[in-house]
Amino acid sequence: MRRIPILLIALLVLCACVPTPEEEVVIHKNDGTLEQQLGATPVPDYQTEAEEEIKTETEEIPSSSGSSPDEPEQNTLRLALNAPETVRERFDGQAVGAHLYIEMDAEVEIPDVDKVPVLRGRVGYEPEKTAERIAKLLLGDGPYLRPGHSERAYIEPTLTYYQKWLLALDQKPYGPYADYDAIRENLQFNLNMGAESYRNATGENDRPDKPWTGSFEEAKEAFSISNGERSFSMHNVGISVFAYDAGNHPYIGGGWLDNPRGPRNEEERRWLQNAADFANSLGFARVMPQQINDADEMTRMRYCSETGFDSGYKDFTLLPVYEGIPVYPYVTMYGSDTGRQAAGVPFTRNLEQEEIFGTLYNGEVVQMQWNSPFTVTGVENENVPLLPFERIMEIFRRQVFMSVYLDKGYDLTYCVTGIRFSYMRVQVKDSDEYYLLPVWDFMGYTAHDWEQTPGEQAISQGFDSHMSILTVNAVDGSIIDRYLGN
């Protein structure tokens, strides 16, 4: 119990920067207020235990602090912010264009850290140094081409892939909910195209049979290097990208998983850890496993058909981690594109966060892409004061109705299933550098007011798995537009 007064002192330091409920939420951060908060005196490290109950307005959730030696220690940051493990609320109000209903049954996810620094850095890498190190790691002896495979050797795995899928499809009965003829026709078309490419293949596009004698100086901004079996490329076109390909594998992956899930068995957990170990060896940021999925599942869902086909490929995503805090590549969910246009909010290309995804085959990383690798250049605040969780909830309850744009007259329900604390890259004013700021994201999906089947409300969950309903700056409570990055 002697540790509780220390925690209360830390909480008082945190609360000293809390605005009163009457204050307006800071929407834009270009007036210098954020910089003032970042320059605040760092708070003490968050303590480890407290014997108290954490409450929300709608329910009480007992604390699981160490009353028994078998129970794990409390999350230190969760205690300092007085945040519950779950939040359950229902409320509604008038949004821009129509009525918005909020149904919240959300898990509050907070990394277990005792410090939350604000980092400063830039997007990119030192091309020559980074590329040379990665080339030696992936290719063995350095940046040069060895004799490689023929063009036909690269086509063969794709032909096998479609043949196996067609065989699985032929074993399925016809049913009322799937147009198997259309699926079969599409697969056969792809198989035929691949077979034609195989027949017409010549030696013109084969891998070179002589070592490359060039240097990294000749390829500062964009280059691709291969040893015939493995290749990688790095380039700066709008954003920095690292791409890796083990070769001899059909391309079946693609970005942040639309229908993410966790590993289902020990083998998948081991595969996903292999992907994390591989990414960690490249040395951009530390990473942790995130999601894995059957690489063929998204295609099957597009066809609204379960063929039973399993090629052995698995898609994966990884999360970059800084100071124990992950970075999510979310974008902002606006509610309705047409409603957003009617409200006069322009479309913009979103500020892309650091993102890692790829494909596994038999536990080996065969494809990987790392978008916007971040290089930390300094620490802006060693342990920035944060708003308590209840203040974040107050901001969400009010601001969500000001930030959602709906088609006029078309009501919408947001089902909030997760509230996540993480880092987000935000551009420094009048600079080409960025802060890694702590933020809160409210995640979930939309339920529309029309019925998909009698008595069943239509639900749209697809792309919502990588969208944030609202992003709140954990330092000053400002609302961050993930498209604009400010």
Residue pairs with C-beta under 8 A, 6 or more apart in sequence:
1 51
3 47
3 48
3 49
3 50
4 50
4 51
4 52
6 44
6 47
7 46
7 47
7 50
7 79
7 80
9 44
10 43
10 44
10 46
10 47
10 80
11 80
11 82
11 388
13 43
13 44
13 385
14 43
14 80
14 81
14 385
14 386
14 387
14 388
15 388
16 385
17 37
17 40
17 385
17 387
17 476
18 387
18 388
18 391
19 391
19 477
21 394
25 395
25 398
25 399
25 477
25 478
25 479
26 33
26 34
26 473
26 476
26 477
26 478
26 479
27 478
27 479
28 478
28 486
29 426
29 429
29 473
29 476
29 478
29 480
29 486
30 429
30 486
33 476
33 478
34 473
34 475
34 476
34 478
35 429
37 384
37 385
37 475
37 476
38 118
38 380
38 381
38 384
38 435
38 475
39 381
40 381
40 384
40 385
41 385
42 381
42 382
42 383
42 384
42 385
43 383
43 384
43 385
43 386
44 383
45 114
45 115
45 383
46 76
46 77
46 79
46 80
46 113
46 114
46 115
47 76
47 79
47 80
47 114
48 73
48 74
48 76
48 114
49 65
49 66
49 73
49 74
49 79
50 63
50 65
50 74
50 79
51 63
51 65
51 67
52 63
52 65
53 60
53 61
53 62
53 63
54 61
54 63
54 78
54 79
54 82
54 83
54 84
54 85
55 61
55 84
56 84
56 87
56 88
56 89
56 390
56 393
57 89
57 393
58 87
58 88
58 89
59 88
61 84
61 85
61 86
63 74
64 71
64 72
64 74
65 71
65 73
65 74
66 73
66 74
75 110
75 112
76 112
76 113
76 114
77 83
77 110
77 111
77 112
77 113
77 114
77 116
77 421
78 85
78 108
78 110
78 112
80 386
81 110
81 386
81 387
81 388
81 389
82 388
82 389
82 390
83 108
83 110
83 389
84 108
84 389
85 107
85 108
86 105
86 106
86 107
86 108
87 104
87 105
87 106
87 108
87 393
87 419
88 104
88 105
88 106
89 102
89 104
90 101
90 102
90 103
90 104
91 102
91 397
92 99
92 100
92 101
92 102
93 99
93 100
93 401
94 100
94 401
95 335
95 400
95 401
95 402
95 404
95 405
95 406
95 412
96 339
96 343
96 401
96 402
96 404
96 405
96 406
97 335
97 336
97 339
97 342
97 343
97 405
97 406
97 407
97 408
97 409
97 410
98 339
98 406
98 407
98 408
98 409
98 410
98 411
98 412
99 411
99 412
100 335
100 400
100 401
100 404
100 406
100 411
100 412
100 413
100 414
101 411
101 412
101 413
101 414
102 400
102 413
102 414
102 416
103 413
103 414
103 415
103 416
103 447
104 415
104 416
105 415
105 416
105 417
106 416
106 417
106 418
106 419
106 442
106 443
106 444
107 417
107 418
107 419
108 389
108 418
108 419
109 418
109 419
109 420
109 421
110 421
111 324
111 325
111 326
111 421
111 422
112 324
113 323
113 324
113 325
115 323
115 382
115 383
116 323
116 325
116 383
116 384
116 386
116 438
116 474
117 323
117 379
117 380
117 381
117 382
117 383
117 384
118 379
118 380
118 381
118 384
118 435
118 436
118 437
118 438
118 475
119 322
119 323
119 376
119 378
119 379
119 380
119 423
119 435
119 436
120 376
120 377
120 378
120 379
120 380
120 428
120 433
120 434
120 435
120 436
121 374
121 375
121 376
121 377
121 378
121 433
121 434
121 436
122 374
122 375
122 377
122 432
122 433
122 434
123 239
123 240
123 372
123 373
123 374
123 375
123 425
123 434
124 236
124 240
124 373
124 375
125 234
125 240
125 242
125 284
125 373
125 375
127 216
127 219
127 220
127 221
127 223
127 234
127 236
128 216
128 217
128 220
130 234
131 143
131 216
131 219
131 223
131 225
131 234
132 142
132 143
132 216
133 283
134 232
134 234
134 242
134 282
135 142
135 143
135 225
135 232
136 142
136 143
137 281
137 282
138 230
138 232
138 244
139 225
139 226
139 227
139 230
140 227
143 212
143 214
143 216
143 225
144 211
144 212
144 213
144 225
144 227
145 207
145 208
145 210
145 211
145 212
145 225
145 226
145 227
145 228
146 211
146 227
146 228
147 207
147 208
147 209
147 210
147 228
148 206
148 207
148 208
148 209
148 226
148 227
148 228
148 229
148 247
149 206
149 207
149 228
149 229
149 247
149 248
150 201
150 203
150 206
150 207
151 201
151 202
151 203
151 204
151 205
151 206
152 198
152 201
153 248
154 247
154 248
155 194
155 197
155 198
155 201
156 198
156 248
157 248
157 249
157 250
158 194
158 250
159 191
159 194
159 195
159 198
161 250
161 252
161 311
162 187
162 190
162 191
162 194
163 191
164 309
164 311
165 187
165 296
165 307
165 309
165 311
166 184
166 187
166 188
166 191
168 307
168 308
168 309
169 180
169 183
169 184
169 187
169 307
169 309
170 184
171 308
172 180
172 305
172 307
172 308
174 180
177 304
177 305
178 303
178 304
178 305
179 303
179 305
180 305
182 303
183 303
183 305
183 307
186 303
207 226
207 228
212 225
216 223
221 235
221 236
222 233
222 234
222 235
222 236
222 237
223 233
223 234
223 235
224 231
224 232
224 233
225 231
225 232
225 233
226 232
226 247
228 247
229 246
229 247
229 248
230 244
230 245
230 246
230 247
231 244
231 245
231 247
232 242
232 243
232 244
232 245
233 241
233 242
233 243
234 240
234 241
234 242
234 243
235 241
239 352
239 371
239 372
240 371
240 372
240 373
241 369
241 370
241 371
241 372
242 282
242 284
242 368
242 369
242 370
242 373
243 368
243 369
243 370
244 358
244 365
244 367
244 368
244 369
245 366
245 367
246 364
246 365
246 366
246 367
249 313
249 359
249 361
249 366
249 367
251 367
252 295
252 296
252 299
252 311
252 313
252 315
252 359
253 295
253 313
253 315
253 357
253 358
253 359
253 367
254 298
254 315
254 357
255 355
255 357
256 317
256 329
256 355
256 357
256 465
256 466
257 291
257 293
257 298
257 315
257 317
257 357
257 465
258 298
258 301
258 462
258 463
258 465
259 293
259 297
259 298
259 301
259 462
259 465
260 290
260 291
260 293
260 317
260 465
261 291
261 292
261 293
262 291
262 292
263 269
263 271
263 272
263 289
263 292
267 363
268 292
268 314
269 289
270 363
271 292
271 314
271 316
271 360
271 363
272 289
272 292
272 316
272 360
273 289
274 360
274 363
274 364
274 365
275 289
275 316
275 318
275 358
275 360
275 365
275 368
276 287
276 288
276 289
276 318
278 365
278 368
279 287
279 318
279 356
279 368
279 370
280 286
280 287
282 370
284 320
284 370
284 373
284 374
285 320
285 321
285 322
285 327
285 354
285 373
285 374
286 320
286 321
286 322
287 318
287 319
287 320
287 321
287 356
288 318
288 319
288 321
288 326
289 316
289 318
289 319
290 316
290 317
290 318
290 319
291 316
291 317
292 314
292 315
292 316
292 360
293 314
293 315
293 316
294 310
294 313
294 314
294 315
295 311
295 313
295 314
295 315
295 359
296 309
296 310
296 311
296 313
298 315
300 306
300 307
300 309
312 361
312 362
313 359
313 360
313 361
313 366
314 359
314 360
314 361
315 357
315 358
315 359
315 360
316 357
316 358
316 359
316 360
317 355
317 356
317 357
318 356
318 357
319 326
319 327
319 328
319 356
320 326
320 327
320 354
320 356
320 374
321 327
322 374
322 376
322 423
322 436
325 421
325 422
325 423
325 438
326 422
326 423
327 353
327 354
327 374
327 422
327 423
327 424
327 425
327 436
328 353
328 420
328 422
328 424
328 441
328 466
329 352
329 353
329 354
329 355
329 371
329 466
330 353
330 441
330 443
330 466
330 467
330 468
330 471
330 482
331 350
331 466
331 467
331 468
331 482
331 483
332 350
332 467
332 468
332 470
332 471
332 481
332 482
332 483
333 446
333 464
333 467
333 468
333 469
334 340
334 345
334 403
334 404
334 405
335 404
335 405
335 406
335 412
335 446
336 405
336 406
336 407
336 410
336 412
337 347
338 407
339 405
339 406
339 407
339 408
339 410
340 347
340 405
341 347
342 405
342 407
342 408
343 405
345 405
348 483
348 484
349 483
350 482
350 483
350 484
350 485
351 425
351 427
351 482
351 483
351 484
351 485
352 371
352 372
353 372
353 424
353 425
353 482
354 370
354 371
354 372
354 373
354 374
354 425
355 369
355 370
355 371
355 372
356 368
356 369
356 370
356 371
357 368
357 369
358 365
358 366
358 367
358 368
358 369
359 365
359 366
359 367
359 368
360 366
372 425
374 425
374 434
374 436
376 436
377 433
380 435
384 438
384 475
385 475
386 438
386 474
386 475
387 474
387 475
387 476
387 477
391 477
392 440
392 472
392 474
392 477
395 472
395 477
395 479
396 440
396 442
396 470
396 472
399 470
399 472
399 479
400 414
400 442
400 469
400 470
403 470
403 479
404 412
404 414
404 469
406 412
410 448
410 449
411 449
412 446
412 447
412 448
412 449
413 446
413 447
413 448
413 449
413 457
414 444
414 445
414 446
414 447
414 469
415 444
415 445
415 446
415 447
416 442
416 443
416 444
416 469
417 443
417 444
417 445
418 441
418 442
418 443
418 444
419 440
419 441
419 442
419 443
420 440
420 441
420 443
421 438
421 439
421 440
421 474
422 438
422 439
422 441
423 436
423 437
423 438
423 439
424 436
424 437
424 439
424 471
424 480
424 482
425 434
425 435
425 436
425 437
425 485
426 434
426 435
426 437
426 480
426 485
426 486
427 433
427 434
427 435
427 485
427 486
428 434
428 435
437 473
437 474
437 475
437 480
438 473
438 474
438 475
439 471
439 472
439 473
439 474
439 480
440 471
440 472
440 474
441 468
441 469
441 470
441 471
442 468
442 469
442 470
442 471
442 472
443 467
443 468
443 469
444 464
444 469
445 459
445 460
445 461
445 464
446 459
446 460
446 464
447 457
447 458
447 459
447 460
448 457
448 458
448 459
448 460
449 457
450 457
450 458
451 457
451 458
452 458
452 459
468 482
470 479
471 479
471 480
471 481
471 482
472 478
472 479
472 480
473 479
473 480
480 486
